[in-house]
Amino acid sequence: MASPEFAAGMRSHGANGAGPHKRKRSIVDSSPASLLDPDHDQDHDNDDHDDHQDRGGPDEASPEAKGRRLPGVKRACNECRQQKLRCDVVQDPFQICSRCNRLKLDCKIESNFKRIGKRSKHAEMEKEIDKLRRAVQSAKAQGFVVIEDDDEAMHSQLQSPVVASQYSHTRNPSLMGSDEAVSSLLHLKRGGSYNIPRYVRELNDFRITEQEERDLFNQFFNYYHPFLPFLNPNQTPDQYYQQHPLLYWSVIAVASRRYGPDPTLLTKLSGPLTSYLWTTIGEVPQSYYVVKALCLLCTWPLPTSTTSSDPTHILCGVLMKIATGIGLHRPNHINDFSRVAVELNTDGLHDRIKTWAVCNIVAQTIGTGYGQPASSLYDWTLAVQGGESGPFSLGPELEARLRIERFCDKVSKEMYSNASDPRGVAGDEHRAMLMRVYRREFNELQANISSQNLPPIINLHLRAAGLHLRLAGFFDSSNTPTYLDDLMALWRATTSYLDYILDGSKECRDEYQYQQRDQYLLTYATNYIQQMLVAAGFALLKLMRSFFAKQIDFHRGRTLFHRAIQAIRTTSVVQNDLNWRLAELMVQIWNGARIDAISPSFHGSDDPEIDDSLQLKVRCRHSMSLVFDSIWHWREEYQARGRGTLDALKQPTNPDSANESSASSTHLDTTLAPPTHGLPSNLGMASSNGALTPSGGSAMGGQQSMMGLGYDTTTYDVWDPQHWMLDGLLDFNYTFLPPIDAA
């Protein structure tokens, strides 16, 4: 039913015969302000009707009244216009309308007023409330508690000049505002300080402050970048983020491996970065800067507990395919791989050539470290031109690294890619001939690089290449004429690598002295350096528990093995990660072998009785076959017989301790391993198994007895990424084992 006011208005309108043509208002009748008002058409009928009633109808209007209405029309106040309600406001002299007077509203008339849609306003408020709730939950998770104040106290704190000045941020305004207003109401449990950090970047639920960003970028270029110097240290973090967010977060992830102020930063970033990484890889077309990001993530992978959850080898293949897909290997003909014309200046061309060289260096180190064929592509673009200047010049450091990795590539392809052998291993005679050739080539390469006074990092990779070459000695038959000579060369290569990474070299230029101090080469080591360190430890262990022990200095080997164990533990990034567990496994093998200098096997004639104890069962993993073979031996000899335990991860097991009491003998002999070689103090506890991919499942399930202990081995293995060697073994899951106590 229509209201009385509506019916009366209609009768008055019909009685006076006011048709549609009389509803039109000329331009002269409207004020300029009303014409500019976008709500003019909506309010026009209401204003006209009110004006009509005030004048008593058109028949009763006098010429004076008509003259008075020309300057402008009567307007409703802002509040009534917002609600589309009748308004009785008086403009001259101004008197507030009855509705605003009754509801205590601010009654005013503004010419530029615009109505706000209720639905959009409510949706915006709901989003704001949801955002504030998430901010409160995040703050609670970080150790804050909410102050339960009344509305007036909360309003006063929000309006506080301290809070307002604290968050007047101009660098990234999108991350400032209501979040910080809520944060200002959160009180620290300790001290009650309101020193709330200012966040500059956000990746899902992970946020980083301005101070953290500055510290992490400085730490990356000071400590990690020398291992792979291809980024521009003069660029700001904002520039890296603008190039591609994945490149920015990759730098943050690498630098957070040893970030003292917050050791858990890497653990918190791993999940969001993993999701963003795989999302970015799925995008087409790809970006040149994604290639740079993948180079970093393949060189310093996110920590994992098993190689079955380590996708580094897969990412390396993606890296090389993206690089060739965008024409990185043909920088002079980049338009052959692009839809639009691309012109590169000298700096751009040089940057692409340098990045392509780094791609091949990374691909080769991954192939060598994982015992797989490398995805490298050495072509005309990377032809080494010593001393040549111009955009194709890589500089002495990258040029030396490239030469070293090309040498490793030749060794792998010739030694372990025999098409006539089902396992790809070259025959004894052919391998002996290749060994003579590559031994001479390595000596020339070593002499050339040593004469350039390059950083210790380059010399360390040179010794790793020598170890990679000499590990082929484990493939020799015991009947080979040069068998003992090859084993002695392997011993020297192993000790040379370990001595250099542990003690450095006395001959080093002053600007590179920082690489010789504070275990720099261990603390910030790449994944490849860590893998070669593990290989050196297993080589030392295998040689010292064989007939060859009579040919070497046992006491030196024993000391070096102790230090190698602690060096592997030092490279751990989070507690109980893969390196830490491999070191524990090596200790169990050492203790189980009962290697002792007073054992009769270490005495007797100088001529050892050569046997086949050094022969490898696993021979398909190139030079890393030794590592996989040693773990296979551990499984057969120690798991089956229950001769060891891996429950001593709370404190590291002492080599040379009795196997039956290894869990209680938890401290290394201080004469063999100084305290400086202990566990890094900034290790954080990981919250998930693996950083990049979910935990891989095992083919064997249920409760199995391993080394005298009952473990659920349904989803665990130790080392092998292909699940063929160690299925069903303990995974040492981060959440499965207790963390290492700080005390």
Salt bridges, closest charged atoms under 4 A:
ASP37 OD2 - ARG75 NH2 2.88
ASP37 OD2 - ARG81 NH2 2.29
ASP39 OD2 - ARG81 NH2 3.97
ASP43 OD2 - ARG81 NE 2.41
ASP45 OD1 - ARG23 NH2 3.24
ASP48 OD2 - ARG23 NH1 2.73
ASP48 OD1 - ARG25 NH2 2.12
ASP50 OD1 - ARG86 NH1 2.80
ASP51 OD2 - ARG55 NH1 2.15
ASP51 OD2 - ARG69 NE 3.72
ASP54 OD2 - LYS74 NZ 3.81
ASP106 OD2 - LYS108 NZ 3.74
GLU110 OE2 - LYS108 NZ 3.45
ASP130 OD2 - ARG134 NE 3.35
ASP179 OD2 - ARG207 NH1 3.86
GLU210 OE2 - ARG171 NH1 3.49
GLU210 OE1 - ARG198 NH2 3.66
GLU213 OE1 - ARG171 NH2 2.86
GLU213 OE2 - ARG201 NE 3.98
ASP238 OD2 - ARG171 NE 3.25
ASP238 OD1 - ARG201 NH2 2.32
ASP262 OD2 - LYS268 NZ 2.98
ASP351 OD2 - LYS292 NZ 2.91
ASP379 OD2 - ARG330 NH1 2.56
GLU405 OE2 - ARG401 NH2 3.69
ASP409 OD2 - LYS413 NZ 3.29
ASP428 OD1 - ARG431 NH2 2.58
GLU441 OE2 - LYS410 NZ 2.33
ASP476 OD1 - ARG431 NE 3.07
ASP499 OD2 - ARG556 NH2 2.52
ASP503 OD1 - ARG563 NH2 2.91
GLU511 OE2 - ARG509 NH2 2.50
GLU584 OE1 - ARG569 NH2 3.07
ASP629 OD2 - LYS542 NZ 3.78
GLU636 OE1 - LYS617 NZ 3.10
GLU637 OE1 - HIS633 NE2 2.62
GLU637 OE2 - ARG643 NH1 2.76
ASP656 OD2 - ARG558 NH2 2.57
ASP656 OD2 - HIS562 NE2 3.27
GLU660 OE2 - ARG594 NH2 3.21
ASP717 OD2 - HIS723 ND1 3.82
ASP720 OD1 - ARG621 NH1 3.19
ASP727 OD1 - HIS723 ND1 3.39
ASP741 OD2 - LYS650 NZ 2.95
